[in-house]
Amino acid sequence: MTQEAGHGGGSVEQAVLLAAGLADLAVSALGSAVGSVRGLLSRSDTAELAADAQRDLTARGRLAVDRYAVVPPAHLEVLAQSVLARRGVDGG
């Protein structure tokens, strides 16, 4: 399994190399995550950091709900209000 990637190799060899590459990527990402968690746990303001994160997530959730949960007004209702407004201005 010492062939270069461009030399074609067998499908089994390619599968093994792909799996090895994915495993290496996972180990690297896991190492970075563990380092980040260690850095966060060693901070003296962890409780404040967690409270800030909770506030940020709550605000983000509120924005998402407002963005997707708002029901637009009914089209006919808007037209009726427009007609009533015109009649009020025109007087009849």
PEPE-V111235 format. One record per residue. N is the residue number from 0. RES is the residue in one small letter. OMEGA is omega in whole degrees, 0 to 359 (999 if undefined). BURIAL is 1 if it has 24 or more other ideal C-beta (glycine too) atoms within 12 Angstrom, else 0. Layout:
BEGIN
N&RES&OMEGA&BURIAL + N&RES&OMEGA&BURIAL
END
This chain:
BEGIN
0&m&179&0 + 1&t&178&0 + 2&q&175&0 + 3&e&182&0 + 4&a&183&0 + 5&g&184&0 + 6&h&171&0 + 7&g&177&0 + 8&g&179&0 + 9&g&181&0 + 10&s&178&0 + 11&v&179&0 + 12&e&179&0 + 13&q&179&0 + 14&a&179&0 + 15&v&180&0 + 16&l&178&0 + 17&l&179&0 + 18&a&179&0 + 19&a&178&0 + 20&g&178&0 + 21&l&179&0 + 22&a&178&0 + 23&d&178&0 + 24&l&180&0 + 25&a&180&0 + 26&v&179&0 + 27&s&180&0 + 28&a&179&0 + 29&l&178&0 + 30&g&178&0 + 31&s&180&0 + 32&a&179&0 + 33&v&178&0 + 34&g&179&0 + 35&s&179&0 + 36&v&178&0 + 37&r&179&0 + 38&g&179&0 + 39&l&182&0 + 40&l&181&0 + 41&s&179&0 + 42&r&180&0 + 43&s&182&0 + 44&d&182&0 + 45&t&180&0 + 46&a&178&0 + 47&e&179&0 + 48&l&178&0 + 49&a&179&0 + 50&a&177&0 + 51&d&179&0 + 52&a&179&0 + 53&q&178&0 + 54&r&179&0 + 55&d&180&0 + 56&l&178&0 + 57&t&179&0 + 58&a&179&0 + 59&r&177&0 + 60&g&178&0 + 61&r&178&0 + 62&l&180&0 + 63&a&179&0 + 64&v&179&0 + 65&d&182&0 + 66&r&187&0 + 67&y&186&0 + 68&a&182&0 + 69&v&179&0 + 70&v&180&0 + 71&p&180&0 + 72&p&179&0 + 73&a&184&0 + 74&h&181&0 + 75&l&177&0 + 76&e&179&0 + 77&v&179&0 + 78&l&180&0 + 79&a&178&0 + 80&q&178&0 + 81&s&179&0 + 82&v&179&0 + 83&l&178&0 + 84&a&179&0 + 85&r&179&0 + 86&r&179&0 + 87&g&181&0 + 88&v&182&0 + 89&d&179&0 + 90&g&178&0 + 91&g&999&0
END
